Amino acid sequence: MAKDKAKGQQMWGGRFAAQPSDIMQSINASIDVDRRMVREDIAGSRAHADMLAEQGIITEADNQAIQTGLDQIVAEVQDGTFPYRVELEDIHMNVEARLKELIGEPAGRLHTARSRNDQVVTDFRLWTRGALTEAKRAIAGLQGALVKQAGAHADAVMPGFTHLQTAQPVTMGHHMLAYVEMLERDSSRLGDCAQRLNESPLGAAALAGTGFTIDRDMTAEALGFDRPMANSLDAVSARDFALEALAALSIAATHLSRLAEEIVLWSSAQFAFARLSDEWSTGSSIMPQKRNPDAAELIRAKASLIAGQYISLQGAVKALPLAYAKDLQDDKVLTFGAFDTFGLCVQAMTGMMQTITFNRETMRAAAAKGFSTATDLADYLVREMKMPFRDAHHVTGSLVVLAEKQGCDLPELSLSDMQSVEARLTNDVFSVLTVEASALSRQSYGGTSPIRVTEQVAQWTQRLGLESQS
């Protein structure tokens, strides 16, 4: 162990006469977390070495040796033989130490004109950029599942709720598309974050830049960044890109949680609107009849976990003076965890929405309860009798009271009952009191009418590159 520690200390140990304690080594090491950035670390080192050679800071022979050694490390990573060592603290020192074992002295020239401070945040930005792309791809998959359900249920009437009380009839297709719109904003926020983070910190060194004549534009371009960051202090200390990513994930997870809550309600015996497939249901250890929507419930809980990871990262960053502090080491465990959790939740929700089935008859019956077409009656009075809406609202409210007293719904009142409140009413009024007529009438842009839903499904089908449902 002492020999291994000595190897680790070769990276920065000239100032120290003794080895760190085992506890210090344990709290200081991050290799179990940041080893996930090994490919990003190697990519950054390749670009940095090429630039150093181009600028004449190292020889082309040294660069070729470095590139060959990095090739071998990539192969070891791919076949699972790369020797990750805790005593080397992090992925950056692990890669550099292994490179030295493979190629000797040229490896020691790779760290010229850079610090672990700019190196780690370069890797972290590269990793987060890739994770944002994957999250957007996963969201698009869920949107596709929702659009297909919307197309299949464009005319399926269900109760629309406010305050979880029956409000007006809507279509299930319209309901599904509401989440497609939410998820599109989520995807947009993730894309905005990826665009803002796409500046390269590499070359900022520890905090002040470097005295070597480096070409930061070259390394930025090689790594797919739009430009180098303009301030070296900001470059090594900024973690707002990770905060923004986690904030966007938290909002997206909240949308997943809202849909999960509806699945829990819809699949209950009290609602019976939907049935989850066996793949996404669990049973009870004691009650044989149970079909529990555990996947949806777990998504509800994990939305809070992602929000907590965002708050934890914000707490770690909020009181740090410029530039780098070791507190920032924990930025990755929080960010990796949030992306992992979000990815799992999106996959689970996609699976549920691909296989969920809806009970049209039950939804239709529920939509017809609770005086859900009262607003349609008020609109009818305004449209056909030129009644001011407030007066129409009052008349309709009086008819609702009458129906409540008789223990029926509005369509079940007799014409004479209705005329006792508003004498001008005719049998024509009943044409607007079915839930189908109510939903069909809502043809304003963005409305619940099957006509508008079908149009939106066609647009989203094209936008997401789905197979046409026609």
C-alpha positions as CSV (number, residue, x, y, z in Angstrom):
1,M,0.0,0.0,0.0
2,A,2.8,2.4,0.8
3,K,4.3,1.8,-2.6
4,D,0.9,2.5,-4.2
5,K,0.5,5.6,-2.2
6,A,3.9,6.8,-3.3
7,K,2.9,6.3,-6.9
8,G,-0.2,8.4,-6.4
9,Q,1.8,11.2,-4.7
10,Q,4.1,11.5,-7.7
11,M,1.3,13.7,-9.3
12,W,1.4,16.4,-6.6
13,G,3.5,15.2,-3.7
14,G,6.6,17.3,-4.0
15,R,5.4,19.7,-1.3
16,F,4.6,17.0,1.2
17,A,6.8,14.8,3.4
18,A,4.1,12.4,4.6
19,Q,1.3,10.5,3.0
20,P,-2.4,11.5,3.6
21,S,-4.2,9.5,6.2
22,D,-6.5,6.7,5.1
23,I,-9.6,8.8,6.1
24,M,-8.2,11.8,4.2
25,Q,-7.7,9.5,1.2
26,S,-11.2,8.2,1.4
27,I,-12.9,11.6,1.7
28,N,-10.7,13.0,-1.0
29,A,-11.1,10.3,-3.6
30,S,-13.8,10.6,-6.2
31,I,-12.7,7.9,-8.7
32,D,-15.8,5.8,-7.9
33,V,-17.9,8.6,-9.2
34,D,-15.9,10.5,-11.9
35,R,-14.7,7.3,-13.6
36,R,-17.8,7.8,-15.7
37,M,-16.0,10.7,-17.4
38,V,-13.1,8.6,-18.6
39,R,-14.0,9.0,-22.3
40,E,-14.4,12.8,-21.9
41,D,-11.1,13.0,-20.0
42,I,-9.3,11.1,-22.8
43,A,-10.9,13.3,-25.4
44,G,-9.8,16.4,-23.6
45,S,-6.3,15.1,-23.3
46,R,-6.1,14.3,-27.0
47,A,-7.2,17.8,-27.9
48,H,-4.8,19.3,-25.4
49,A,-1.8,17.3,-26.6
50,D,-2.5,18.1,-30.3
51,M,-2.7,21.8,-29.5
52,L,0.5,21.7,-27.4
53,A,2.3,20.0,-30.4
54,E,0.8,22.5,-32.9
55,Q,2.0,25.4,-30.8
56,G,5.5,23.9,-30.4
57,I,5.2,23.5,-26.7
58,I,5.8,19.8,-26.9
59,T,7.4,17.8,-29.8
60,E,5.3,16.0,-32.3
61,A,7.1,12.8,-31.2
62,D,5.8,13.3,-27.6
63,N,2.3,14.0,-29.0
64,Q,2.4,10.8,-31.0
65,A,3.5,8.8,-28.0
66,I,0.7,10.4,-25.9
67,Q,-1.9,9.7,-28.6
68,T,-0.7,6.1,-28.9
69,G,-0.9,5.6,-25.1
70,L,-4.3,7.1,-25.0
71,D,-5.4,4.7,-27.7
72,Q,-4.3,1.8,-25.5
73,I,-6.2,3.3,-22.5
74,V,-9.3,3.5,-24.6
75,A,-9.0,-0.1,-25.5
76,E,-8.5,-1.0,-21.8
77,V,-11.6,0.9,-20.8
78,Q,-13.6,-0.8,-23.5
79,D,-12.5,-4.3,-22.5
80,G,-12.8,-3.6,-18.8
81,T,-9.1,-4.0,-17.9
82,F,-8.3,-0.4,-17.1
83,P,-6.8,-0.4,-13.6
84,Y,-8.8,2.2,-11.6
85,R,-7.0,3.0,-8.4
86,V,-8.5,4.8,-5.4
87,E,-5.2,6.1,-4.2
88,L,-4.9,8.2,-7.4
89,E,-8.0,10.1,-6.3
90,D,-9.8,10.8,-9.5
91,I,-10.2,9.8,-13.2
92,H,-7.7,12.5,-14.3
93,M,-4.8,11.2,-12.2
94,N,-5.7,7.6,-13.0
95,V,-5.5,8.3,-16.7
96,E,-2.3,10.2,-16.4
97,A,-0.6,7.6,-14.2
98,R,-1.6,4.8,-16.5
99,L,-0.3,6.8,-19.5
100,K,3.0,7.2,-17.7
101,E,3.2,3.4,-17.1
102,L,2.6,2.9,-20.8
103,I,4.8,5.5,-22.5
104,G,7.1,6.8,-19.8
105,E,8.4,10.4,-19.8
106,P,6.2,11.9,-22.6
107,A,3.2,11.4,-20.3
108,G,4.6,14.0,-17.9
109,R,4.4,16.6,-20.7
110,L,0.7,16.2,-21.2
111,H,-0.2,18.3,-18.2
112,T,1.7,21.3,-19.4
113,A,-0.5,24.5,-19.5
114,R,-3.4,22.9,-17.8
115,S,-4.6,22.2,-14.3
116,R,-7.0,19.6,-12.9
117,N,-9.3,22.6,-12.3
118,D,-9.8,23.3,-16.0
119,Q,-9.5,19.7,-16.9
120,V,-12.2,18.5,-14.6
121,V,-14.7,21.1,-15.6
122,T,-14.0,20.5,-19.3
123,D,-14.8,16.8,-18.7
124,F,-17.9,17.7,-16.7
125,R,-19.2,20.0,-19.4
126,L,-18.6,17.4,-22.1
127,W,-20.4,14.7,-20.0
128,T,-23.3,17.0,-19.2
129,R,-23.7,18.0,-22.8
130,G,-24.0,14.4,-23.8
131,A,-26.4,13.7,-21.0
132,L,-28.6,16.5,-22.1
133,T,-28.7,15.1,-25.6
134,E,-29.7,11.7,-24.2
135,A,-32.4,13.2,-21.9
136,K,-33.9,15.1,-24.9
137,R,-33.9,11.8,-26.9
138,A,-35.7,10.0,-24.1
139,I,-38.3,12.8,-23.8
140,A,-39.0,12.6,-27.5
141,G,-39.7,8.8,-27.1
142,L,-42.2,9.5,-24.3
143,Q,-43.8,12.2,-26.4
144,G,-44.2,9.7,-29.2
145,A,-46.0,7.3,-26.9
146,L,-48.3,10.0,-25.7
147,V,-49.1,11.2,-29.3
148,K,-50.0,7.7,-30.3
149,Q,-52.4,7.4,-27.4
150,A,-53.8,10.8,-28.3
151,G,-54.5,9.7,-31.8
152,A,-56.2,6.5,-30.6
153,H,-58.4,8.4,-28.2
154,A,-59.0,11.7,-30.0
155,D,-62.7,11.3,-29.5
156,A,-62.8,9.5,-26.2
157,V,-64.7,11.7,-23.8
158,M,-63.6,12.0,-20.2
159,P,-64.3,14.4,-17.4
160,G,-62.0,17.5,-17.3
161,F,-61.3,18.6,-13.7
162,T,-60.5,21.8,-11.9
163,H,-59.9,21.4,-8.1
164,L,-60.3,17.7,-8.9
165,Q,-64.0,18.4,-9.3
166,T,-65.8,17.6,-12.6
167,A,-65.6,20.8,-14.7
168,Q,-66.3,20.2,-18.4
169,P,-66.0,17.2,-20.8
170,V,-62.7,16.9,-22.5
171,T,-61.2,14.2,-24.7
172,M,-58.5,11.8,-23.6
173,G,-56.5,12.7,-26.7
174,H,-56.5,16.4,-25.6
175,H,-55.4,15.3,-22.2
176,M,-52.5,13.3,-23.6
177,L,-51.4,16.2,-25.8
178,A,-51.2,18.5,-22.8
179,Y,-48.3,16.4,-21.5
180,V,-46.7,16.4,-25.0
181,E,-46.7,20.2,-24.8
182,M,-45.2,20.2,-21.3
183,L,-42.5,17.8,-22.4
184,E,-41.6,19.9,-25.4
185,R,-40.9,22.9,-23.1
186,D,-38.8,20.6,-21.0
187,S,-36.9,19.5,-24.0
188,S,-36.4,23.1,-25.0
189,R,-35.0,24.0,-21.6
190,L,-32.5,21.2,-21.8
191,G,-31.5,22.3,-25.3
192,D,-31.1,25.9,-24.1
193,C,-28.9,24.6,-21.3
194,A,-26.7,22.6,-23.7
195,Q,-26.3,25.7,-25.9
196,R,-25.2,27.9,-22.9
197,L,-22.8,25.4,-21.5
198,N,-21.1,24.8,-24.8
199,E,-18.0,27.0,-24.0
200,S,-14.6,25.5,-23.3
201,P,-12.9,26.0,-20.0
202,L,-9.8,24.2,-21.2
203,G,-6.7,26.4,-21.0
204,A,-7.9,28.4,-18.0
205,A,-5.5,26.3,-16.0
206,A,-5.8,26.6,-12.2
207,L,-7.6,30.0,-12.2
208,A,-5.4,32.7,-13.9
209,G,-4.7,31.2,-17.4
210,T,-1.2,30.2,-18.5
211,G,2.0,31.8,-19.6
212,F,2.4,29.3,-22.4
213,T,1.3,30.3,-25.9
214,I,-1.6,28.0,-26.2
215,D,-4.4,28.1,-28.7
216,R,-7.7,27.8,-26.8
217,D,-9.8,28.1,-30.0
218,M,-8.1,25.0,-31.4
219,T,-9.0,22.9,-28.3
220,A,-12.5,24.3,-28.2
221,E,-13.2,23.4,-31.8
222,A,-11.7,19.9,-31.4
223,L,-14.1,19.2,-28.5
224,G,-17.1,20.6,-30.2
225,F,-17.4,23.7,-28.1
226,D,-18.6,26.9,-29.7
227,R,-15.8,29.0,-28.2
228,P,-13.4,29.2,-25.2
229,M,-14.7,30.8,-22.0
230,A,-13.6,34.4,-21.8
231,N,-12.7,34.6,-18.1
232,S,-10.3,32.0,-16.5
233,L,-11.8,32.6,-13.0
234,D,-15.3,32.0,-14.3
235,A,-14.1,29.0,-16.4
236,V,-12.9,26.9,-13.5
237,S,-15.4,27.9,-10.9
238,A,-18.7,28.2,-12.8
239,R,-21.2,25.3,-12.2
240,D,-24.3,27.2,-13.3
241,F,-24.4,24.9,-16.3
242,A,-25.0,21.9,-14.0
243,L,-27.4,23.9,-11.9
244,E,-29.4,24.9,-15.0
245,A,-29.4,21.2,-16.1
246,L,-30.7,20.0,-12.8
247,A,-33.3,22.8,-12.6
248,A,-34.6,21.8,-16.0
249,L,-34.6,18.1,-15.0
250,S,-36.5,19.0,-11.8
251,I,-39.2,20.8,-13.8
252,A,-39.4,17.9,-16.3
253,A,-39.6,15.4,-13.4
254,T,-42.4,17.4,-11.9
255,H,-44.4,17.0,-15.2
256,L,-43.7,13.2,-15.1
257,S,-44.9,13.2,-11.5
258,R,-48.2,14.9,-12.4
259,L,-48.8,12.3,-15.1
260,A,-47.8,9.6,-12.6
261,E,-50.4,10.9,-10.1
262,E,-53.1,10.8,-12.8
263,I,-52.2,7.2,-13.6
264,V,-52.5,6.3,-9.9
265,L,-56.0,7.9,-9.8
266,W,-57.1,6.6,-13.2
267,S,-56.1,3.0,-12.4
268,S,-57.9,2.9,-9.1
269,A,-61.2,1.1,-8.6
270,Q,-62.8,4.4,-7.8
271,F,-62.0,5.9,-11.2
272,A,-61.4,2.8,-13.3
273,F,-60.5,4.9,-16.3
274,A,-57.4,3.0,-17.2
275,R,-55.6,-0.3,-16.6
276,L,-51.8,-0.7,-16.5
277,S,-50.4,-3.7,-18.2
278,D,-48.9,-6.5,-16.1
279,E,-45.4,-5.2,-17.1
280,W,-46.0,-2.0,-15.1
281,S,-48.0,-3.3,-12.2
282,T,-47.2,-5.2,-9.0
283,G,-49.1,-7.3,-6.5
284,S,-49.5,-7.4,-2.8
285,S,-47.9,-9.9,-0.4
286,I,-51.2,-10.4,1.4
287,M,-54.1,-9.2,-0.8
288,P,-54.3,-11.3,-3.9
289,Q,-56.6,-9.0,-5.8
290,K,-54.3,-6.0,-5.8
291,R,-52.8,-4.4,-8.9
292,N,-50.6,-1.7,-7.6
293,P,-49.3,1.2,-9.9
294,D,-45.9,1.1,-8.2
295,A,-43.9,2.4,-11.2
296,A,-46.1,5.5,-11.3
297,E,-45.8,6.0,-7.5
298,L,-42.0,5.6,-7.7
299,I,-41.8,8.3,-10.4
300,R,-43.8,10.6,-8.0
301,A,-41.2,10.0,-5.3
302,K,-38.2,10.3,-7.6
303,A,-39.3,13.7,-8.8
304,S,-38.6,14.9,-5.3
305,L,-35.2,13.2,-5.3
306,I,-34.2,15.1,-8.5
307,A,-35.4,18.4,-7.0
308,G,-33.4,17.6,-3.9
309,Q,-30.2,17.0,-5.9
310,Y,-30.7,20.4,-7.6
311,I,-31.1,22.1,-4.2
312,S,-28.1,20.2,-2.8
313,L,-25.9,21.4,-5.7
314,Q,-27.2,24.9,-5.3
315,G,-26.3,24.7,-1.6
316,A,-22.8,23.5,-2.4
317,V,-22.1,26.4,-4.8
318,K,-24.0,29.4,-3.3
319,A,-21.3,30.5,-0.8
320,L,-18.1,29.7,-2.6
321,P,-15.7,32.5,-3.3
322,L,-13.8,32.5,-6.6
323,A,-12.3,30.4,-7.9
324,Y,-12.1,26.6,-7.2
325,A,-12.9,24.9,-3.9
326,K,-13.0,21.2,-3.1
327,D,-16.8,21.5,-2.4
328,L,-17.2,21.3,-6.2
329,Q,-16.1,17.7,-6.2
330,D,-19.6,16.7,-5.2
331,D,-21.1,18.4,-8.2
332,K,-20.8,15.3,-10.2
333,V,-22.4,12.8,-7.9
334,L,-25.4,15.0,-7.7
335,T,-25.6,15.6,-11.4
336,F,-24.9,12.0,-12.4
337,G,-27.6,10.9,-10.0
338,A,-30.2,13.3,-11.2
339,F,-29.6,12.3,-14.9
340,D,-29.7,8.6,-14.0
341,T,-32.9,9.0,-12.0
342,F,-34.6,11.1,-14.7
343,G,-33.6,8.7,-17.5
344,L,-35.1,5.8,-15.5
345,C,-38.3,7.7,-14.9
346,V,-38.7,8.6,-18.5
347,Q,-38.2,5.0,-19.6
348,A,-40.7,3.8,-17.1
349,M,-43.3,6.4,-18.1
350,T,-42.8,5.6,-21.7
351,G,-43.3,1.9,-21.1
352,M,-46.5,2.6,-19.1
353,M,-47.9,4.9,-21.8
354,Q,-47.2,2.5,-24.6
355,T,-49.2,-0.3,-22.9
356,I,-51.8,1.4,-20.8
357,T,-55.5,0.8,-21.9
358,F,-58.4,3.2,-21.3
359,N,-62.0,2.3,-20.6
360,R,-64.0,4.6,-22.8
361,E,-67.4,3.7,-21.4
362,T,-66.4,4.4,-17.8
363,M,-64.7,7.7,-18.8
364,R,-67.8,8.8,-20.8
365,A,-70.1,8.0,-17.9
366,A,-68.0,9.9,-15.5
367,A,-67.9,12.9,-17.9
368,A,-71.7,13.0,-17.9
369,K,-71.9,13.4,-14.2
370,G,-71.5,16.5,-12.0
371,F,-73.3,18.9,-14.3
372,S,-70.4,18.9,-16.7
373,T,-72.3,20.5,-19.5
374,A,-73.5,23.5,-17.5
375,T,-71.1,25.8,-19.2
376,D,-72.5,24.6,-22.6
377,L,-76.0,25.5,-21.4
378,A,-74.9,29.0,-20.4
379,D,-73.1,29.4,-23.8
380,Y,-76.3,28.3,-25.5
381,L,-78.3,31.0,-23.7
382,V,-75.8,33.6,-24.8
383,R,-75.6,32.4,-28.4
384,E,-79.3,31.6,-29.1
385,M,-81.1,34.1,-26.8
386,K,-78.5,36.9,-26.8
387,M,-78.5,36.8,-23.1
388,P,-75.6,38.5,-21.3
389,F,-73.3,35.9,-20.0
390,R,-73.7,36.8,-16.3
391,D,-77.5,36.4,-16.7
392,A,-77.0,33.1,-18.5
393,H,-74.7,32.0,-15.7
394,H,-77.4,32.8,-13.2
395,V,-80.1,31.0,-15.1
396,T,-77.9,27.9,-15.5
397,G,-77.0,27.9,-11.8
398,S,-80.7,27.9,-11.0
399,L,-81.3,24.9,-13.3
400,V,-78.4,23.1,-11.6
401,V,-80.1,23.7,-8.2
402,L,-83.4,22.3,-9.7
403,A,-81.6,19.2,-11.0
404,E,-79.9,18.6,-7.7
405,K,-83.3,18.8,-5.9
406,Q,-84.7,16.2,-8.3
407,G,-81.6,14.0,-8.0
408,C,-80.8,14.1,-11.7
409,D,-78.4,15.8,-14.1
410,L,-79.1,18.6,-16.5
411,P,-80.0,16.5,-19.6
412,E,-82.5,14.6,-17.5
413,L,-84.6,17.6,-16.6
414,S,-87.9,17.9,-18.5
415,L,-88.5,20.8,-20.9
416,S,-91.2,22.1,-18.6
417,D,-88.8,22.0,-15.7
418,M,-86.3,24.1,-17.7
419,Q,-89.1,26.5,-18.8
420,S,-90.0,27.1,-15.2
421,V,-86.7,28.9,-14.9
422,E,-86.4,30.3,-18.5
423,A,-89.6,30.2,-20.5
424,R,-88.0,30.7,-23.9
425,L,-86.2,27.4,-23.8
426,T,-87.2,24.8,-26.4
427,N,-86.3,21.1,-27.0
428,D,-83.3,22.4,-29.0
429,V,-81.5,23.0,-25.7
430,F,-81.0,19.3,-25.2
431,S,-78.7,19.2,-28.3
432,V,-75.9,20.9,-26.4
433,L,-76.2,18.9,-23.2
434,T,-74.5,15.7,-24.3
435,V,-70.8,15.3,-23.4
436,E,-70.0,14.5,-27.1
437,A,-71.6,17.7,-28.3
438,S,-69.8,19.6,-25.6
439,A,-66.4,18.3,-26.6
440,L,-67.1,18.7,-30.3
441,S,-68.1,22.3,-29.8
442,R,-64.7,23.3,-28.3
443,Q,-63.1,24.0,-31.7
444,S,-61.1,27.1,-30.8
445,Y,-57.4,26.7,-31.4
446,G,-56.0,24.6,-28.6
447,G,-59.4,23.3,-27.7
448,T,-60.5,19.7,-26.8
449,S,-62.6,19.1,-29.9
450,P,-61.7,15.8,-31.7
451,I,-61.2,17.9,-34.8
452,R,-58.5,20.0,-33.1
453,V,-56.9,17.0,-31.4
454,T,-56.6,15.1,-34.7
455,E,-54.9,18.1,-36.3
456,Q,-52.5,18.4,-33.4
457,V,-51.8,14.6,-33.5
458,A,-50.9,15.0,-37.2
459,Q,-48.6,17.9,-36.5
460,W,-46.8,16.1,-33.7
461,T,-46.6,12.9,-35.7
462,Q,-44.7,14.8,-38.4
463,R,-42.6,16.8,-35.9
464,L,-41.5,13.7,-34.0
465,G,-40.9,11.6,-37.1
466,L,-43.5,9.0,-36.1
467,E,-45.4,6.7,-38.4
468,S,-48.7,8.1,-39.5
469,Q,-51.7,6.9,-37.6
470,S,-54.1,7.5,-40.5
